[in-house]
Amino acid sequence: MTVADKIKKLRKEARLTQKELGDKLDVATTAVSAWERNANNPKMDKLLLMAKIFDVPVSYFFDENNPSIITNEIFGKRLHELRQEESSLTMKELSKLIGVTENALDTYEKGERVPDTEVLSKLADIFNTTVDYLIGRSDIKNPEQVTNEGISNEDYEKLTAYQKEVVDFIISRENLFFYDQPQKILDALEEFEMFYEFTKKRDQNKKD
């Protein structure tokens, strides 16, 4: 089942119209319609809010066939790296900070489970990152990095999930000739998308 199918299923089970759900999420009816038609993906903050509205874990929306939606494995890997490399917190210390048992934290790091929205937000605050980074929707670890590279947070948030993938890829490649000219990224986004697709295909061919 795709993310689009899951949103539509939950909305109908809750007996909400697209407009009513849009009002709860503070988005237009057309946005909900686009999500349900799989024409666009909701931003992470909207997924978190829908998880609360429909009383489901945010992991319910994850779709392994959709590169814009994360897997438990990515979350576990990033959480483990942040805890050990960025903060040197023990599992006991971190579990106390976020209000879960050590066993629960262990399942998160092993990629067996993803926490609820409240715990995700706490983790993002503790590690000075974003929920999007934790769950794989963005490769930008530090939210200030985008601004530092010449792109305002406002402009970044207006991008589609795919465009964010491209921008994240460009910013993280220090060896590219345009790395020291980040202000040109948005101006030449279409060209960078072509480069991104070429690189992905090249890397895939190497694996095959």
Secondary structure, 3 states (H helix, E strand, C coil): CCHHHHHHHHHHHCCCCHHHHHHHHCCCHHHHHHHHCCCCCCCHHHHHHHHHHHCCCHHHHCCCCCCCCCCHHHHHHHHHHHHHHHHCCCHHHHHHHHCCCHHHHHHHHCCCCCCCHHHHHHHHHHCCCCHHHHCCCCCCCCCHHHHHCCCCHHHHHHCCHHHHHHHHHHHCCCCCCCCCCHHHCCCCHHHHHHHHHHHHHHHHHHHC
